[in-house]
């Protein structure tokens, strides 16, 4: 079966996602992990040092201003699962309003970010990158804040890494994940409707909530 944007979205709706072995591999395969990483939207953990960095940072935040730049930066590493086919598919989803990016900038230059796919009230985080200390952590903090405001119920991180675990991500079973997924995709959320907040505003909201 040819992998098209529609087929890709059907895969997400059923609980699977695509990967390639490496950048130059033409083949794309579906992944269905036995255990799935998720980041509870009410469970984001920002350490004292991260909160302090967010209060004093000169970084700025933008949304959907350089989706291709974020994807390319995520792929700019020795070991990547983002091949040309996957890149083209996500750019197609962005043009349809089904994929989004959040960018972290320093003096206008892209220094961190994250991108993912939306379906109903589910956000499927695909990849993130950082070219400055704390840039990817701030991207995730700002993204979680935005997803909460926009009415999202599920933030899928695919796998649980030590980096994500330090920020509050947890691992759940495939059955638990699909239960959350099928509930979330039946609800409505609007990524573009949430206000754009600075890192300073986001950390202030964290303080108020906690």
C-alpha positions as CSV (number, residue, x, y, z in Angstrom):
1,X,0.0,0.0,0.0
2,X,1.3,3.4,-0.9
3,X,1.9,5.6,2.1
4,X,-0.2,8.8,1.6
5,X,-1.2,11.5,4.1
6,X,-4.6,9.8,4.4
7,X,-3.1,6.4,5.1
8,X,-0.7,8.0,7.6
9,X,-3.6,9.6,9.5
10,X,-5.4,6.2,9.5
11,X,-2.3,4.7,11.1
12,X,-2.3,7.3,13.8
13,X,-6.0,6.7,14.4
14,X,-5.4,3.0,14.9
15,X,-2.4,3.5,17.3
16,X,0.6,3.0,15.0
17,X,3.2,5.4,13.5
18,X,5.8,5.3,10.7
19,X,9.6,5.2,10.9
20,X,12.6,4.5,8.6
21,X,15.7,2.7,9.5
22,X,17.9,5.7,8.6
23,X,17.9,8.8,6.5
24,X,18.8,7.1,3.2
25,X,16.6,4.1,3.5
26,X,13.7,4.3,1.1
27,X,11.5,1.9,3.1
28,X,9.1,3.0,5.8
29,X,7.6,0.6,8.4
30,X,4.9,0.9,10.9
31,X,5.7,0.8,14.6
32,X,3.3,-0.4,17.3
33,X,5.2,-0.4,20.7
34,X,4.2,-2.9,23.4
35,X,4.6,0.0,25.8
36,X,3.9,3.6,24.9
37,X,5.3,6.9,26.1
38,X,2.8,9.7,27.0
39,X,3.3,13.0,28.7
40,X,0.3,13.7,30.9
41,X,-0.8,17.3,30.3
42,X,-1.3,17.9,34.0
43,X,1.9,16.2,34.9
44,X,4.7,18.2,33.2
45,X,7.6,18.6,35.6
46,X,9.9,21.6,35.4
47,X,12.9,21.5,37.7
48,X,13.9,24.6,39.6
49,X,16.8,25.1,37.3
50,X,14.5,25.0,34.2
51,X,12.0,27.4,35.8
52,X,14.8,29.8,36.6
53,X,16.2,29.5,33.0
54,X,12.7,30.2,31.6
55,X,12.3,33.3,33.7
56,X,15.6,34.7,32.5
57,X,15.7,33.5,29.0
58,X,16.0,35.7,25.9
59,X,14.5,32.9,23.8
60,X,11.3,33.7,22.0
61,X,8.5,31.3,20.9
62,X,6.7,30.9,17.6
63,X,4.2,28.4,16.2
64,X,3.9,27.0,12.7
65,X,6.4,29.6,11.3
66,X,9.1,27.2,10.1
67,X,7.7,23.7,10.2
68,X,10.1,22.4,7.5
69,X,13.0,24.0,9.4
70,X,12.0,22.1,12.6
71,X,11.7,18.8,10.8
72,X,15.0,19.3,9.1
73,X,16.7,20.2,12.3
74,X,15.3,17.1,14.0
75,X,16.7,15.0,11.1
76,X,20.1,16.7,11.3
77,X,21.8,14.1,13.4
78,X,23.9,11.0,12.7
79,X,21.1,8.5,13.5
80,X,17.6,9.6,12.3
81,X,14.5,7.8,11.3
82,X,13.3,10.8,9.2
83,X,13.9,9.9,5.5
84,X,12.8,11.9,2.5
85,X,9.4,10.1,2.3
86,X,8.6,10.8,5.9
87,X,9.7,14.4,5.5
88,X,7.4,14.9,2.5
89,X,4.5,13.3,4.2
90,X,4.7,15.6,7.2
91,X,5.0,18.6,5.1
92,X,1.8,17.5,3.3
93,X,0.1,17.1,6.7
94,X,1.2,20.6,7.6
95,X,-0.3,22.0,4.4
96,X,-3.6,20.3,5.5
97,X,-3.4,21.8,9.0
98,X,-2.9,18.3,10.5
99,X,0.7,18.9,11.7
100,X,2.2,21.7,13.7
101,X,5.5,22.9,15.0
102,X,6.6,25.1,18.0
103,X,9.8,26.9,17.5
104,X,12.3,28.3,20.0
105,X,14.4,31.2,18.7
106,X,17.4,33.2,19.8
107,X,17.8,36.6,18.0
108,X,15.4,35.2,15.4
109,X,17.5,32.1,14.7
110,X,15.9,28.6,15.2
111,X,17.6,27.0,18.2
112,X,15.1,24.4,19.3
113,X,11.7,23.1,18.6
114,X,9.2,20.2,18.4
115,X,6.7,19.0,15.8
116,X,3.8,16.6,15.7
117,X,0.5,15.5,14.3
118,X,-3.0,16.4,15.6
119,X,-6.1,14.3,15.3
120,X,-9.2,15.2,17.4
121,X,-7.9,16.0,20.9
122,X,-4.7,13.9,20.5
123,X,-1.3,15.3,19.7
124,X,1.3,12.9,18.4
125,X,4.8,14.2,19.2
126,X,7.2,13.2,16.5
127,X,10.5,14.7,17.3
128,X,12.3,17.6,18.9
129,X,15.7,19.2,18.7
130,X,17.9,21.6,20.7
131,X,20.9,23.7,19.6
132,X,21.1,25.6,22.9
133,X,20.9,24.5,26.6
134,X,17.3,24.0,27.7
135,X,15.8,24.8,24.2
136,X,14.0,21.5,23.8
137,X,12.8,21.5,27.4
138,X,11.4,25.0,26.9
139,X,9.8,23.9,23.7
140,X,8.0,21.1,25.5
141,X,6.9,23.3,28.4
142,X,5.4,25.8,26.0
143,X,3.8,23.0,23.9
144,X,2.2,21.4,27.0
145,X,0.9,24.8,28.0
146,X,-0.6,25.3,24.5
147,X,-2.1,21.8,24.3
148,X,-3.8,22.3,27.6
149,X,-5.3,25.6,26.5
150,X,-6.4,24.2,23.2
151,X,-8.4,21.3,24.8
152,X,-6.1,18.4,24.0
153,X,-6.4,15.3,26.1
154,X,-3.5,13.1,24.9
155,X,0.2,13.9,24.3
156,X,1.8,10.8,22.7
157,X,5.6,10.8,22.9
158,X,5.8,7.3,21.3
159,X,8.7,6.1,23.4
160,X,9.9,7.0,26.9
161,X,13.4,8.4,27.1
162,X,15.3,9.6,30.2
163,X,14.9,13.1,28.9
164,X,11.2,12.9,28.6
165,X,10.8,11.0,31.9
166,X,12.6,13.9,33.7
167,X,9.9,16.2,32.4
168,X,7.0,14.0,33.6
169,X,6.5,11.5,30.8
170,X,5.4,8.0,31.7
171,X,5.1,4.6,30.1
172,X,1.8,2.8,29.7
173,X,0.6,-0.4,28.1
174,X,-0.5,-0.7,24.5
175,X,-4.1,-1.4,25.7
176,X,-4.0,1.7,28.0
177,X,-2.7,3.8,25.2
178,X,-5.4,2.8,22.8
179,X,-8.1,3.4,25.3
180,X,-6.8,7.0,25.8
181,X,-6.3,7.4,22.0
182,X,-9.8,6.3,20.9
183,X,-11.3,8.6,23.5
184,X,-9.2,11.6,22.5
185,X,-9.7,11.4,18.8
186,X,-13.4,11.6,19.2
187,X,-13.1,15.0,20.9
188,X,-12.3,18.4,19.4
189,X,-9.3,20.5,20.0
190,X,-7.8,23.5,18.1
191,X,-4.1,23.9,18.2
192,X,-4.2,27.2,16.4
193,X,-6.8,28.7,18.8
194,X,-4.5,28.8,21.9
195,X,-2.6,32.1,22.7
196,X,1.1,32.3,22.0
197,X,2.9,32.6,25.3
198,X,6.5,33.4,26.1
199,X,8.6,31.1,28.3
200,X,8.2,33.7,31.1
201,X,4.4,33.6,30.9
202,X,4.4,29.8,30.7
203,X,6.5,29.4,33.8
204,X,4.3,31.9,35.7
205,X,1.3,29.8,34.8
206,X,3.1,26.7,36.1
207,X,3.7,28.5,39.4
208,X,0.0,29.5,39.6
209,X,-1.2,25.9,38.9
210,X,1.2,24.2,41.3
